[in-house]
Amino acid sequence: MRNTFNGMFPLHEDLELTDAQVQIVLDYVAEVDFHLPGSSPQDFLVVRWARYAGFQFLSEPLEAYAVGLRCTTPGLEEHHTFIRMSWGQLMGEVDAPRLPVNEPVLASDMLLLSRYRDTRTGPSRTGVDSYARGSIDGIPGVAFDLKLLAGALDDVLAHEATGKGREINAWWDPAINWGVAMAGRYPRLKYFESKGRLNPVELAELHAFERRAAQAEPTLRELGLASPAPVAEATLKQAEKAESGNFLARHRIRNPRPLTETRPASDPVPESESRPYTLDREGSVTPSSDGPKPSGDV
């Protein structure tokens, strides 16, 4: 069944695809000849969790879903893409609306941080590996932090040049990126600077960023964005308290309940605190990314 808001427009959610729906996707991919360069429509595995994209109502129809596809062509296994399909198509409706077929772009190219990566399919070193190994440039991650700070400031200045101010549809992305940089990347660098752990090149880049940000102070105030100076001051005060044992982190858990105490029936777990999960599918006959590996001719 499809939920609607007062019967006016759909309120879709992400879908866990059944075997039949996976086959619908595979048939559609073959019908429209959707493929990556150097591969064919038959060289895809379907990600069973279809993402609802209709909430992007300015750029996507309300019926739109993005279905993930993973390439199986030798040498292209890290190339992931997606195809747009409507809710009706995934439900198997005969006369379902069909969306314009998107280009088979790499999913990694659509990520906000793609311009900072060192390969098209993602960073060559990720997660624990990127921090467990030594870094010839000093502290692991600092060079990436500096790139993100410079890029976030570039985005803010580029937005300011458009004259759109705080118009939500244009201001949202640069504001979020700047806020994330000020909440994590910049405080981390200021802490390492206070401990003398940044090398001369890193210090020069950090100070160059701070000079640019100081010159852009009127723009930051106009757009309601945080300024680096008070962020740095608060960071060092917090670090001092933490190192002296006087800092107590704020916990977001309200009225914590002992793990040995059973939640009463009158106080069920809110739906917002639960999340769907996918069980392994045994005996699946359709080539999906969480099912059995397809044979060599798929």
C-alpha positions as CSV (number, residue, x, y, z in Angstrom):
1,M,0.0,0.0,0.0
2,R,1.1,3.6,-0.6
3,N,0.9,6.2,2.1
4,T,-0.3,9.7,1.2
5,F,-0.4,13.0,2.9
6,N,-4.1,13.9,3.2
7,G,-4.6,12.0,0.0
8,M,-2.7,14.7,-2.0
9,F,0.8,13.4,-2.6
10,P,2.7,10.2,-1.8
11,L,4.8,9.8,1.3
12,H,7.1,7.0,0.1
13,E,9.9,5.4,2.1
14,D,12.9,3.3,1.1
15,L,12.0,-0.1,-0.2
16,E,13.5,-3.5,0.4
17,L,13.1,-5.1,-3.0
18,T,11.8,-8.6,-3.3
19,D,13.1,-11.1,-5.9
20,A,10.3,-10.2,-8.2
21,Q,11.2,-6.5,-7.9
22,V,14.9,-7.2,-8.5
23,Q,13.9,-8.9,-11.7
24,I,11.8,-5.9,-12.7
25,V,14.8,-3.7,-12.3
26,L,17.0,-6.1,-14.3
27,D,14.5,-6.2,-17.1
28,Y,14.2,-2.5,-17.2
29,V,18.0,-2.0,-17.2
30,A,18.2,-4.4,-20.2
31,E,15.2,-2.7,-22.0
32,V,16.8,0.8,-21.9
33,D,20.3,-0.5,-22.5
34,F,21.6,1.0,-19.3
35,H,25.3,0.2,-18.9
36,L,28.7,1.6,-17.9
37,P,31.4,2.1,-20.6
38,G,33.1,-1.2,-21.2
39,S,30.3,-3.3,-19.7
40,S,26.7,-4.3,-20.6
41,P,23.3,-4.2,-19.0
42,Q,23.7,-7.8,-18.0
43,D,26.8,-7.0,-15.9
44,F,24.9,-5.5,-12.9
45,L,23.9,-6.7,-9.4
46,V,20.9,-4.9,-7.9
47,V,21.1,-3.4,-4.5
48,R,18.0,-4.6,-2.7
49,W,17.5,-1.4,-0.7
50,A,15.9,1.1,-3.2
51,R,16.3,4.7,-2.0
52,Y,13.3,7.1,-2.3
53,A,14.4,10.3,-4.1
54,G,11.1,12.1,-4.4
55,F,11.7,14.2,-1.3
56,Q,14.0,16.2,-3.6
57,F,10.8,17.8,-5.0
58,L,12.6,20.6,-6.9
59,S,14.6,18.1,-9.0
60,E,12.8,14.8,-8.8
61,P,9.2,13.6,-9.4
62,L,7.4,12.6,-6.2
63,E,7.3,9.0,-7.5
64,A,11.1,8.7,-8.0
65,Y,13.3,6.0,-6.6
66,A,17.1,5.5,-7.1
67,V,18.0,1.8,-7.4
68,G,21.6,1.0,-6.8
69,L,23.6,-1.1,-9.3
70,R,27.0,-2.7,-8.9
71,C,29.1,-3.6,-11.9
72,T,30.5,-7.2,-12.2
73,T,32.7,-6.6,-15.3
74,P,36.3,-7.6,-14.4
75,G,38.2,-4.5,-13.5
76,L,35.1,-2.5,-12.9
77,E,33.9,-4.1,-9.6
78,E,34.3,-0.9,-7.7
79,H,32.1,1.0,-10.1
80,H,28.7,1.5,-8.5
81,T,25.9,3.5,-10.2
82,F,22.1,3.8,-10.0
83,I,19.0,4.0,-12.2
84,R,15.9,6.1,-11.6
85,M,12.6,4.2,-11.5
86,S,9.1,5.2,-10.4
87,W,7.1,3.7,-7.5
88,G,4.6,2.2,-10.0
89,Q,7.4,0.4,-11.9
90,L,8.7,-1.2,-8.8
91,M,5.2,-2.2,-7.8
92,G,4.8,-3.9,-11.2
93,E,2.0,-1.7,-12.5
94,V,1.5,-2.1,-16.3
95,D,0.9,1.6,-17.0
96,A,3.4,2.9,-14.5
97,P,5.0,6.3,-15.3
98,R,8.5,6.1,-16.6
99,L,11.1,8.7,-15.6
100,P,13.7,10.0,-17.9
101,V,16.6,7.6,-17.9
102,N,19.6,9.1,-16.1
103,E,23.2,8.8,-17.3
104,P,25.0,5.9,-15.7
105,V,27.3,8.1,-13.6
106,L,29.4,6.6,-10.9
107,A,27.7,6.9,-7.5
108,S,31.0,8.1,-6.0
109,D,31.0,11.1,-8.4
110,M,27.7,12.2,-6.8
111,L,29.1,12.4,-3.3
112,L,29.7,15.8,-1.8
113,L,33.4,14.9,-1.1
114,S,34.1,13.5,-4.5
115,R,36.2,16.5,-5.6
116,Y,38.6,15.8,-2.7
117,R,39.1,12.1,-3.5
118,D,42.3,10.8,-5.1
119,T,40.4,8.2,-7.3
120,R,37.0,8.3,-9.0
121,T,35.7,5.4,-7.0
122,G,36.7,6.8,-3.6
123,P,39.8,7.4,-1.6
124,S,42.6,4.9,-2.1
125,R,42.9,4.6,1.7
126,T,39.8,4.6,3.9
127,G,38.6,4.0,7.5
128,V,41.0,2.4,9.9
129,D,43.6,1.8,7.2
130,S,44.0,5.6,6.5
131,Y,44.8,6.3,10.1
132,A,46.6,3.1,11.2
133,R,49.5,3.6,8.7
134,G,52.0,6.3,9.0
135,S,51.8,9.5,7.0
136,I,54.7,11.2,5.3
137,D,52.9,14.5,5.6
138,G,52.6,14.3,9.4
139,I,49.4,13.5,11.3
140,P,47.1,11.4,9.2
141,G,44.1,13.2,7.9
142,V,45.4,16.8,8.4
143,A,46.0,17.4,4.7
144,F,42.5,16.2,4.0
145,D,41.1,18.5,6.7
146,L,42.9,21.5,5.2
147,K,41.4,20.7,1.8
148,L,37.9,20.5,3.2
149,L,38.3,23.8,5.1
150,A,39.5,25.6,2.0
151,G,36.7,24.1,-0.1
152,A,34.0,25.0,2.4
153,L,35.2,28.6,2.4
154,D,35.3,28.6,-1.4
155,D,31.7,27.4,-1.5
156,V,30.6,30.1,0.9
157,L,32.3,32.9,-1.1
158,A,30.9,31.5,-4.4
159,H,27.4,31.5,-2.9
160,E,27.8,35.1,-1.6
161,A,28.7,36.1,-5.1
162,T,25.3,34.9,-6.4
163,G,23.5,37.4,-4.2
164,K,21.0,34.8,-3.1
165,G,21.7,35.4,0.6
166,R,19.9,32.9,2.8
167,E,17.5,31.6,0.2
168,I,17.2,28.1,1.5
169,N,17.5,26.1,-1.7
170,A,20.9,27.8,-2.6
171,W,22.2,28.5,0.9
172,W,21.6,25.1,2.5
173,D,24.6,23.1,1.1
174,P,27.4,25.7,1.6
175,A,26.0,26.4,5.1
176,I,25.9,22.7,6.1
177,N,29.4,22.1,4.7
178,W,30.8,25.1,6.6
179,G,29.1,24.1,9.8
180,V,30.5,20.6,9.5
181,A,34.0,22.0,8.9
182,M,33.7,24.3,12.0
183,A,32.3,21.5,14.2
184,G,35.0,18.9,13.5
185,R,37.8,19.6,11.0
186,Y,38.8,23.1,12.2
187,P,38.8,22.3,16.0
188,R,40.9,19.2,15.3
189,L,43.5,21.3,13.5
190,K,43.5,24.0,16.2
191,Y,44.1,21.4,18.9
192,F,47.1,19.9,17.0
193,E,48.4,23.4,16.4
194,S,48.3,24.1,20.2
195,K,50.3,21.0,20.8
196,G,52.9,21.9,18.2
197,R,52.1,18.8,16.1
198,L,51.6,20.5,12.8
199,N,54.5,20.8,10.4
200,P,55.5,24.2,8.9
201,V,53.6,23.5,5.6
202,E,50.4,22.5,7.5
203,L,50.7,25.6,9.7
204,A,51.1,27.9,6.7
205,E,48.0,26.4,5.1
206,L,46.0,26.7,8.3
207,H,47.0,30.3,8.8
208,A,46.3,31.1,5.2
209,F,42.7,29.7,5.6
210,E,42.3,31.8,8.8
211,R,43.4,35.0,7.0
212,R,40.9,34.4,4.2
213,A,38.1,33.6,6.7
214,A,38.9,36.8,8.6
215,Q,38.6,38.8,5.4
216,A,35.2,37.0,4.7
217,E,33.9,37.9,8.2
218,P,31.2,40.2,6.8
219,T,30.0,37.5,4.5
220,L,29.9,34.9,7.3
221,R,27.8,37.3,9.5
222,E,25.5,38.1,6.6
223,L,24.8,34.4,6.0
224,G,24.5,33.5,9.7
225,L,27.6,31.3,9.7
226,A,30.0,30.6,12.5
227,S,33.3,32.5,12.6
228,P,36.6,30.5,13.1
229,A,38.0,32.7,15.9
230,P,35.3,31.9,18.6
231,V,35.3,28.3,17.5
232,A,39.1,28.1,18.0
233,E,38.8,29.7,21.4
234,A,36.0,27.4,22.6
235,T,38.0,24.4,21.3
236,L,41.1,25.2,23.3
237,K,39.0,25.8,26.5
238,Q,37.3,22.5,26.0
239,A,40.6,20.7,25.4
240,E,42.1,22.2,28.6
241,K,39.1,21.0,30.7
242,A,39.3,17.5,29.1
243,E,43.0,17.2,29.9
244,S,42.5,18.4,33.4
245,G,39.6,16.0,34.0
246,N,37.1,18.8,34.5
247,F,35.2,18.3,31.3
248,L,32.0,16.3,31.4
249,A,30.5,15.4,28.0
250,R,26.8,16.1,27.6
251,H,24.7,12.9,27.1
252,R,21.7,13.0,24.9
253,I,20.0,10.1,26.6
254,R,17.0,11.3,28.6
255,N,15.9,9.3,31.7
256,P,18.4,6.5,31.1
257,R,17.0,3.0,32.0
258,P,19.3,0.3,33.3
259,L,20.0,-2.4,30.8
260,T,18.6,-5.0,33.1
261,E,15.3,-3.3,33.4
262,T,12.6,-4.2,30.9
263,R,10.8,-1.4,29.1
264,P,7.1,-1.4,30.2
265,A,4.4,-2.0,27.7
266,S,3.0,1.5,28.4
267,D,6.3,3.0,27.2
268,P,7.2,1.3,23.9
269,V,10.3,2.1,21.8
270,P,9.5,5.0,19.6
271,E,9.5,4.3,15.9
272,S,12.1,7.0,15.4
273,E,14.6,5.0,17.5
274,S,14.2,1.8,15.4
275,R,15.6,1.3,12.0
276,P,15.0,-1.4,9.3
277,Y,17.5,-4.1,8.7
278,T,17.9,-6.6,6.0
279,L,18.2,-10.4,6.6
280,D,20.2,-12.6,4.3
281,R,18.1,-14.0,1.6
282,E,18.6,-17.8,1.1
283,G,17.7,-19.3,-2.2
284,S,17.4,-16.1,-4.1
285,V,17.4,-16.6,-7.8
286,T,17.9,-13.0,-8.9
287,P,21.3,-11.3,-9.1
288,S,21.3,-8.8,-6.3
289,S,24.2,-7.4,-4.2
290,D,23.1,-9.3,-1.1
291,G,22.1,-12.5,-2.7
292,P,24.1,-15.4,-4.1
293,K,26.9,-14.6,-6.5
294,P,25.6,-14.9,-10.1
295,S,27.0,-17.4,-12.5
296,G,29.6,-16.4,-15.0
297,D,27.1,-15.7,-17.8
298,V,25.2,-13.1,-15.8
